[in-house]
Amino acid sequence: MEENILKKYRKFLSVIFMTLILILQFGGTAVNAAELDEDDSISINNIDINGYEYVHSSRTLSTKIDWQHYHSNPKSTTDTVSRSVSRTVNTTANVSVNSTFNAMTAKVGYQAEVGLGVSTTRTTTVTWTIPARSTYVLRYGSRVAAARGIENYWGNGRLLSSKSVNGNWTYMAYSDSIKQ
């Protein structure tokens, strides 16, 4: 059923796209079909649409914890804790071309920290403030985005291939503290 809806959606987008092309081609003026010569006929096969297209379907935003530590402060004053912490930053996607991944991140609204296929470790120092007579779990990691959609490949106005694509990437550091 979902595939049927997707086919109808693609057909609808194709009709809208072709209508826009025709409007632009004829300058927005009305064309009388009786006045067209045989050579002037309009055909989708004559419209040059080539390349990849990304059709977005869903996004997920989450948090990935790379480091955590329990800290107790038995004192009657506030305590500060500084730690050197590391997190993994990465980007993965099963797309055919970078432009599809760029369209994917644009639809989600968060750019990847590193290039497609890259995974590396970043280290920094984070300071937390712990109130008197309390215990906290200190956490550090990354904000993560994920997207799913369809990657279409067009050649001379015809859909030549279509495949399901997904991507995952880190987009910023994250830290918090949770009272125990």
Order of alpha helices (4+ residues) and beta strands (2+ residues): alpha-beta-beta-alpha-beta-beta-beta
